[in-house]
Structures are given as C-alpha cells and as structure tokens.
Amino acid sequence: MSGIPEPEEFRARARQWLGTVARPRAADGEWGSGSDSVAVFDNWTEEQEREHTARVQEWERTRYDQGWSALHWEETYGGRGLPAYYEQLYRAEEAAFDVPHRPEIFPVTQALVAPAIALWGTEEQKRRWLRPMLRTDELACQLFSETEAGSDLAAVRTRAVRDGENWVLTGHKVWTSGARVATWGVAVCRTDPAVRKHAGITVFLVRMDAPGVTVRPIRQMTGGTSFNEVYLDGVTVPDTDRLGPVGEGWRVTLSVLAAERLDSGSLGLDNADRALDLAAHLPRPLTGAEQQRAADLHIRTLIQRLIGLRVTAALVAGREPGAEASVGKLYATETMRRTSDLVSELLGPSLVADTGEWGTYAWTEHLLGAPGYSIAGGTDEIQRTILAERVLGLPKEPTR
C-alpha cells in the first residue's frame, strides 16, 4: 500500500488479509472447549518449545513476506514506514484469528533487540541482523540478569577481555527466556572494572551455539522450564559483534529496557478476561464478595487498556513514554494479582485438585507464575523509583 492509510481503513485491510491466511477464533459462548491454558510463563519441554517456535516462525515469515510485519520500519528492512501504533492496530485485528501464540523470544527479538541494533549498530550490523531478526529467521534472547547483581543490572560481573580483534567472555547469566531456541544472545558485560560501574559496561551479540556457551534449564514451580541459566566459559566474540561503543553499554542496555517496559502494559489482560468468563459460567450464583471482585477486575481491564492508549499516544506524539510505561507495568502486575484473587475465590478447592475438569486446575499456572512479573521487566520497586524521579522530581539516591 502507498502512503499512510486511515486507521479504520488499515484495520479493514488487515482483517481482510487475515481472513485469507488464518481461521477466525471460536465464537464467544463456546466455553469449555479448546485449550484451557492460562500459563503466565510457558510450561513446556525443550522439544515442545522448539516445535512451537518453528510454528510461530512460519507464521511470522508469512506476515513479513506479505507486508504485515515490521509495519513501522523503513522499506529498507522490509517495513512500510507506518506510525508505530499501527502495530497495535494490527494486533487488535489478529487477536480475532487462530494464529500461533507468540512466546517471549519473539517480541524480545523484534521489539527490543532489533530497535537497539537500529539505534546503536553500525551500517554493516544493520544489514547483517535487522532483516533476519524482523523476519524471525534469527532469534535473540537477553543475557542480562545475574545472580550476584539482582535488580542492580549495572553490577554485572560477567567479564569481557580484549584479545586483539576479539573479546573473551566469561560469566553466568540467569532467567533467560528462549535461550534454547535463540540464535543470538545480547550480553551485558563488564569491560573495565576500574571505573564506576555504569561506565565500565559493554554490550555484545553472542552466538548461542558458540564454543563455551552452555544453556541449562531452570525448573519452575509450575513444572516447566521456560527460563534458563547460561554459562559463558571463555567464549570468543569478534569485535564486529560488539553493539555500541566500548564502555557505553549502560546506555545500550537502557534502550532495550525502555522498549521492554513499553511492551509490558498489556500483560495479564487475556487471563483477566478469562477469569471474568469463568465467573460468568460458574454453575452457581456468585456471592456478593465474588461479584465485587469480578466488577473490580472488569474495571481494571478497562483502565489498563486506557493506559495502553496513553502509551500509544505518547509514541504518536514522538515522546518516549517513560512514566506511562512504568505506570502500565505496575498496573499490569496488580491486575495479575487480582486475577489470582478472583479465581481462587471462585474455584476454591477445585483449583488445587487435578480432576481433569476443564478450566479449573489449569489456573495453578497463573497463580504460580503471576508473582514473577513483579520482578520481570524491572521490579515494582524500580518502576516506583522511575515515577518518583521523573514525575515527582524526587532526588536520586547517591551512588555508592
């Protein structure tokens, strides 16, 4: 399409195209059929993860090749140069069709890593990485968190030592989603331990199949292993795979984290909607307390979607929606908590008894997974600190 279509025209064309490549989702009212999974973190084996990843890649390549992916990217990278919020318009239409669920590594690759490469990469790096990542021929995971650093990402200890035209990386990363299926890992490393911690960091893209890279699954409370720990044991990385200047890795990292928070405001809405459907289909009248919880959750979903529109409005205006994104992240984690509260009250003992009944025991995956999002993507405490500094103007805590 030439030019920028009006939003309604764009949505109509997206709907029309989706109707040629995918089936509509089951109509409302077919409660009790299909998958009852409400997992917050995907609960699968390595084989299942690889099979599902391949299905999603096939769908994402179809989108990309037919002009319905990378919508706001330049034509150079297979995009259409549309405003950023047109991606959300497209997603709203896609939600009505039966397409594969996108696990976390896909938005990480397309919405976090690719924009960071566009911002910080050399022209050669952009030519080498952007099209394959936007088309999902290559996937990227985040090698950020470390056990010693906790929420203080600037305290990373993974070392990168210069060796001629290469760097040698040694360290340990944890809580990495998608490490088993990723082609690349974006590694935050310490390259100068003699300067203040924020100044001695450099970022690299590491081949996940390189000698010295070991991926080990982390067993979750739900029984699944969607997270991993990654060991870097003397991994050689060419300087051409360094992202951004030496010592400027903290700024590169912040650009990735900012994109991550922009993408977090819609967290938990699908499960909140499913919980409200559960309340509507419960084979008994709701108590007064249950009605109040359900009404509260319904109102929260409306407000959360409005917050998402504020983030979109900031993007349309060309602003970085830092405060809005932090509010959205905090609100989303609280919505997930209240979803757990409502479901626990509605199901009672049947929640913890695996009787095979549709839509009951499956909720344990939400209850056990939801608390993790108060840590993932920036802890609640970090989001409150951002709001205190950027909105209330409170002074920053002195760096020790």
C-alpha positions in Angstrom: 0.0 0.0 0.0 1.2 3.5 -0.8 1.0 6.3 1.8 -0.4 6.0 5.3 -4.0 4.7 5.3 -6.5 5.9 7.8 -6.7 3.7 10.9 -10.1 2.2 10.1 -9.0 1.6 6.5 -5.9 -0.1 7.7 -7.8 -2.3 10.2 -10.3 -3.3 7.5 -7.4 -4.3 5.1 -5.7 -6.2 7.9 -9.0 -8.1 8.7 -9.4 -8.9 5.0 -5.9 -10.2 4.7 -6.1 -12.3 7.9 -9.2 -13.9 6.6 -7.2 -15.3 3.7 -4.4 -16.9 5.8 -6.0 -17.8 9.1 -9.2 -19.1 10.6 -11.3 -17.0 13.0 -11.2 -17.9 16.6 -14.0 -19.9 18.1 -17.1 -17.7 18.6 -17.9 -16.4 22.1 -20.1 -18.7 24.1 -18.1 -21.9 23.3 -16.9 -22.0 26.9 -15.3 -25.3 27.9 -13.7 -26.2 24.6 -10.2 -25.9 23.3 -7.1 -25.2 25.4 -7.7 -24.0 29.0 -4.1 -23.0 29.5 -3.6 -19.7 31.3 0.1 -20.1 31.9 2.0 -16.9 32.6 5.3 -18.4 31.7 5.2 -21.1 29.0 5.3 -24.6 30.6 6.9 -26.9 28.1 9.8 -29.3 27.4 12.7 -28.3 25.1 11.1 -30.4 22.3 7.8 -28.7 22.7 9.5 -25.2 22.8 11.4 -26.0 19.6 8.2 -27.3 17.8 6.1 -24.3 18.8 8.9 -21.8 18.0 9.1 -23.3 14.4 5.3 -22.8 14.0 5.5 -19.2 15.1 8.4 -18.6 12.9 6.5 -19.9 9.9 3.6 -17.5 10.7 5.9 -14.5 11.3 7.6 -15.1 8.0 4.2 -15.2 6.2 3.4 -11.8 7.8 6.8 -10.3 6.9 6.8 -11.6 3.3 3.2 -10.3 2.7 3.8 -6.8 4.2 2.0 -7.2 7.6 5.1 -7.3 9.9 7.7 -4.7 10.7 5.0 -2.1 10.0 6.8 1.0 11.3 10.2 0.0 9.9 11.7 1.5 6.8 11.2 -0.3 3.5 15.0 -1.0 3.5 14.3 -3.5 6.3 11.0 -4.9 4.8 8.7 -2.4 6.6 6.1 0.0 5.4 7.1 3.2 7.3 3.7 3.4 9.2 3.4 5.1 12.6 4.4 2.9 15.5 0.9 2.5 16.8 -0.3 0.8 13.6 1.4 -2.4 15.0 -1.1 -2.3 17.9 -4.0 -1.7 15.4 -2.9 -4.8 13.6 -2.6 -6.9 16.8 -6.1 -5.9 17.7 -7.3 -7.5 14.5 -5.1 -10.5 14.7 -6.5 -11.4 18.1 -9.7 -12.5 16.4 -7.9 -15.1 14.4 -6.4 -18.5 15.3 -2.7 -17.8 14.9 0.1 -19.3 17.0 0.7 -17.7 20.4 4.0 -15.7 20.4 6.3 -16.7 23.2 8.5 -14.1 24.8 11.5 -14.5 22.5 9.6 -13.1 19.5 8.8 -9.7 21.0 12.3 -9.7 22.5 13.8 -10.2 19.1 11.5 -7.9 17.1 10.6 -5.1 19.6 13.6 -5.0 21.9 16.8 -6.2 20.2 16.1 -5.1 16.6 15.4 -1.5 17.6 18.6 -1.5 19.8 20.6 -2.6 16.8 18.9 0.1 14.6 19.9 2.7 17.2 23.4 1.5 18.2 24.5 -0.7 15.4 26.9 0.0 12.5 25.6 0.0 9.0 27.2 -3.4 8.5 25.5 -4.7 11.6 22.1 -3.3 10.5 22.5 -5.0 7.1 23.5 -8.3 8.7 21.0 -8.5 11.6 17.8 -6.5 11.1 16.1 -8.3 8.2 16.8 -11.8 9.7 15.5 -10.7 13.1 12.4 -8.9 11.9 11.5 -11.9 9.7 12.5 -14.2 12.7 14.9 -16.2 10.7 17.2 -15.4 13.6 16.0 -15.0 17.2 17.7 -13.2 20.1 17.5 -13.6 23.9 18.6 -11.3 26.6 21.7 -12.2 28.6 21.2 -9.5 31.2 20.4 -10.8 34.7 23.0 -12.3 37.1 22.6 -13.9 40.5 25.1 -11.5 42.1 23.6 -8.4 40.6 19.9 -8.9 41.4 17.9 -5.9 40.3 21.0 -3.8 40.0 21.9 -4.6 36.4 24.8 -2.2 36.4 26.5 -4.5 39.0 27.1 -7.3 36.4 30.2 -9.4 36.8 30.4 -11.2 33.5 33.8 -10.2 32.1 34.8 -9.3 28.5 38.5 -9.1 28.0 40.0 -7.7 24.8 42.2 -10.1 22.8 43.3 -8.5 19.6 40.3 -8.2 17.2 38.2 -10.4 19.6 36.8 -10.4 23.1 36.8 -13.3 25.5 33.6 -13.5 27.7 33.4 -15.3 31.0 30.4 -15.3 33.3 27.0 -16.6 34.3 23.6 -15.3 33.3 20.1 -16.3 34.7 16.4 -16.1 34.0 17.0 -16.1 30.2 13.8 -16.8 28.2 14.2 -18.6 24.9 17.9 -19.4 25.3 17.4 -22.9 23.9 16.0 -21.7 20.6 17.9 -18.4 20.2 20.5 -17.8 17.6 22.0 -14.8 19.4 22.2 -13.6 23.0 22.6 -9.9 23.9 25.2 -10.0 26.6 25.8 -7.1 29.1 29.4 -7.4 30.2 32.0 -5.6 32.3 34.9 -4.5 30.2 36.6 -2.0 32.7 36.3 -2.9 36.4 38.5 0.1 37.4 35.8 2.8 36.6 32.4 3.4 38.2 30.1 0.5 37.5 27.8 2.3 34.9 30.8 3.4 32.9 32.6 0.1 32.6 29.9 -1.9 30.7 29.9 -3.0 27.0 27.2 -5.0 25.1 27.9 -7.9 22.7 25.8 -10.2 20.5 26.9 -13.7 21.2 26.2 -16.7 19.0 24.3 -19.1 21.3 26.0 -22.1 19.6 29.5 -20.7 20.0 32.1 -22.9 21.8 31.9 -22.2 25.6 28.2 -21.3 25.7 26.2 -23.7 27.9 22.4 -23.4 28.4 20.8 -25.2 31.3 17.0 -25.1 32.0 15.7 -23.7 35.3 12.8 -25.7 36.7 9.8 -23.5 37.7 7.2 -24.0 40.4 4.7 -24.9 37.6 7.0 -27.8 36.5 8.0 -26.1 33.2 11.5 -24.9 32.2 10.9 -21.8 30.0 13.7 -20.0 31.8 17.4 -20.9 31.6 20.8 -20.1 33.0 23.6 -19.5 30.5 27.3 -20.1 31.2 29.9 -18.2 29.2 33.2 -20.1 29.6 35.9 -18.3 27.6 33.6 -17.5 24.7 35.3 -15.7 21.8 33.3 -12.9 20.3 34.7 -10.8 17.4 34.8 -7.1 17.9 32.4 -6.8 14.9 29.7 -8.3 17.2 30.1 -5.5 19.8 26.9 -3.3 19.9 27.7 0.3 20.6 30.9 1.9 21.8 33.2 0.3 24.4 32.1 1.5 27.8 28.8 2.8 26.6 26.9 -0.4 27.3 24.8 1.0 30.0 23.1 3.4 27.5 22.6 0.5 25.1 21.1 -1.6 27.9 18.7 1.2 28.9 17.4 1.4 25.3 16.5 -2.3 25.5 14.9 -1.9 28.9 12.8 1.1 27.8 11.4 -0.9 24.9 10.7 -3.8 27.3 8.5 -1.7 29.5 6.6 -0.3 26.6 5.6 -3.8 25.7 4.5 -4.8 29.2 1.3 -2.8 29.7 -0.9 -5.4 28.1 0.4 -8.2 30.5 -2.3 -10.3 32.0 -5.3 -8.9 30.1 -6.1 -12.2 28.4 -6.1 -14.1 31.7 -8.2 -11.4 33.4 -10.8 -11.7 30.6 -10.7 -15.5 31.0 -11.3 -15.1 34.8 -14.3 -12.9 34.1 -15.6 -15.6 31.7 -15.1 -18.1 34.4 -17.3 -16.0 36.8 -20.0 -15.8 34.1 -20.0 -19.6 33.5 -19.8 -20.7 37.1 -22.5 -23.3 37.8 -23.8 -21.4 40.8 -24.7 -17.8 41.7 -21.8 -15.6 42.7 -21.7 -14.4 46.3 -21.6 -10.6 47.0 -17.9 -10.7 47.6 -17.3 -12.5 44.3 -19.4 -10.1 42.4 -17.5 -7.2 43.9 -14.1 -8.8 42.9 -15.3 -9.5 39.4 -16.6 -6.0 38.9 -13.3 -4.6 40.2 -11.3 -6.8 37.8 -13.6 -5.8 34.9 -13.0 -2.1 35.6 -9.2 -2.7 35.9 -9.1 -4.2 32.5 -10.8 -1.2 31.0 -8.4 1.2 32.8 -5.3 -0.9 31.8 -6.4 -0.7 28.2 -6.7 3.1 28.5 -3.2 3.3 30.0 -2.1 1.4 26.9 -3.7 4.0 24.7 -1.8 6.7 26.6 1.5 4.9 25.8 0.4 4.8 22.2 -0.5 8.5 22.2 3.0 9.3 23.6 4.6 7.3 20.8 2.4 9.1 18.2 3.5 12.4 19.6 7.1 11.4 19.3 7.7 11.2 23.0 9.4 8.5 25.0 6.6 7.3 27.3 8.8 6.6 30.3 6.3 7.5 33.1 3.3 6.0 31.2 5.2 2.7 30.6 6.1 2.4 34.3 2.5 3.1 35.4 1.4 0.5 32.8 3.8 -2.1 34.2 2.8 -1.5 37.8 -0.9 -1.6 36.9 -0.5 -4.8 34.9 1.2 -6.7 37.7 -1.6 -5.7 40.1 -4.2 -6.8 37.6 -2.5 -10.2 37.5 -2.6 -10.4 41.3 -6.3 -9.5 41.4 -7.0 -12.1 38.7 -5.4 -14.7 41.0 -7.6 -13.5 43.9 -10.8 -13.7 42.0 -10.0 -17.2 40.6 -9.0 -18.5 44.0 -12.4 -17.4 45.4 -14.4 -18.7 42.5 -12.8 -22.2 42.3 -11.9 -22.9 46.0 -10.6 -26.5 46.5 -11.1 -27.4 42.8 -8.3 -25.1 42.0 -5.7 -27.4 43.5 -7.3 -30.8 42.6 -6.3 -32.1 39.2 -9.6 -33.7 38.3 -9.3 -33.2 34.6 -12.2 -30.7 34.6 -11.7 -28.0 32.0 -10.8 -24.6 33.3 -10.0 -25.5 36.9 -6.6 -26.9 37.8 -5.1 -25.1 34.8 -5.3 -21.9 36.8 -2.5 -23.0 39.1 -0.1 -22.0 36.3 -1.4 -18.4 36.5 -1.3 -18.3 40.3 2.3 -19.6 40.5 3.5 -17.6 37.5 1.9 -14.2 38.1 4.2 -13.1 41.1 7.2 -13.4 38.8 6.1 -10.3 36.8 6.6 -8.1 39.8 10.3 -8.8 39.2 10.5 -9.4 35.4 11.0 -6.4 33.1 12.0 -4.2 36.0 10.8 -4.8 39.6 7.9 -2.9 41.0 10.4 -1.0 43.2 12.3 0.1 40.1 9.1 1.3 38.4 8.2 3.3 41.5 11.7 4.8 41.6 11.3 5.9 38.0 8.0 7.6 38.8 9.4 9.2 41.9 12.3 10.7 40.0 10.7 11.6 36.6 7.2 12.6 37.8 7.5 13.7 41.4 11.0 15.2 40.9 12.5 13.5 44.0 16.3 13.4 44.1 18.2 10.3 43.1 19.8 8.2 45.7 23.5 8.9 45.8 25.7 6.3 44.0 27.9 4.4 46.4 
